Amino acid sequence: MLTRGLTDRLARSTKSVLLLGPRQTGKSTLLKSLRPDQSINLADEEQFVQFLRDPGLLRRRLGNSKTILIDEIQRIPSMLNTVQALLDEDKSRKFYLSGSSARKLRRGQANLLPGRIHTHRLGPLAPSEVVGQSDIAFDFGRVLTTGLLPEPFLAAHLPDGHQLLRSYATTYLREEIQAEALTRNLEGFARFFEVIASRSGDFIDFAKFTSQASIERSSGKRYFDTLCDTLVLEKVEAFTKSGKRRLIQHPRYYFFDVGVLNGTIGNFVASADRKGALVEHLFLQCALSEFRARNTDVRVSVYRTEAGAEVDFIFEIGSRVVAVEVKGSKNLGTNDLNGLKSFGSFYGKRCELLIAFLGEQGQNFGQIRALPFLSAVATLVGV
């Protein structure tokens, strides 16, 4: 089992913890590694029904337990009120809570216990969690097909990992969407999900997406919000509005894991026509996983002018601003610098301009640095 970057932080925390993340990212495994005195799994239907029918059961079950794990807390949002009361009664208690749907918690008007609980995000494996810990090297041939969810990535046989990823969408629709009654039109949602997967990395165009899925535009917007709230999609907003230069204000979106993306569309081949987009997806995925492993706040946006200049990602980390262009090739040309030059001129303040590419040696182009993929991730995160 790989040690996740958040493990020590959560173990040392004096506050209770709410750990949010998509399905199969390893939330339960991480929290169980902290050895809680008692575990409750609301994904288990028998336990779910028991606690749903009897709100007082949690209090009676605790006994002398000081550390308590509750998996899939979003299934009974009202349970957080009981958790608050129990924490107020005994401040030495510590709860480890996991959830995969921020939407379910919000819609259930969940009490997120401000001041009593710290919220963290867990994504797919970060490069730093793989390198040096796994017999499977971080090689792009494998990662671009399986992604970095722990079980598919660590599967001894690649076809087994692919099979797990093929079933991800079906399981998500059945257990996350249907079981939690997040929509009544499951068929329409499933069609929309397939369209969204096929266009992952695009700028958001609801007219186009909903037309292809044969659903109403208003439904498409709700479905998209559901995919974001259940943490399957990462929405990347436009960088900023400006009076100096006309910027395109449409956001982009990306699947949270390239393996899940491949499994959803049924294509595990990183062919020449797909490789650039997959590497771009992977960079965002790895960067966010690294930041979240360190509990570092970051804002990610996309820069695009009406004249066509574009930079894949603008990362704002505290006072740092880092513009990153991702290239799925080993060679770079002068055209690869244009977007970053445009952003540097537009921003007009101190910023870092970075190219992440698949070459083995870094290169300097004046203010712009080009670094191998993993070195670029490490530089961005500051390690």
Secondary structure, 3 states (H helix, E strand, C coil): CCCCCCHHHHHHCCCEEEEECCCCCCHHHHHHCCCCCEEEECCCHHHHHHHHHCCCHHHHHHCCCCEEEEECHHHCCCHHHHHHHHHHHCCCCEEEEEECCHHHHHHCCCCCCCCCEEEEECCCCCHHHHCCCCCCCCCHHHHHHHCCCHHHHHCCCHHHHHHHHHHHHHHHHHHHHHCCCCCCCHHHHHHHHHHHHHCCCCECCHHHHHHHHCCCHHHHHHHHHHHHHCCCEEEEEECCCCCCCCECCCCEEEECCHHHHHHHHCCCCCCHHHHHHHHHHHHHHHHHHHHHHCCCCCEEEEEEECCCCEEEEEEEECCEEEEEEECCCCCCCHHHHHHHHHHHHHHCCCCEEEEEECCCCCEEECCEEEEEHHHHHHHHHCC
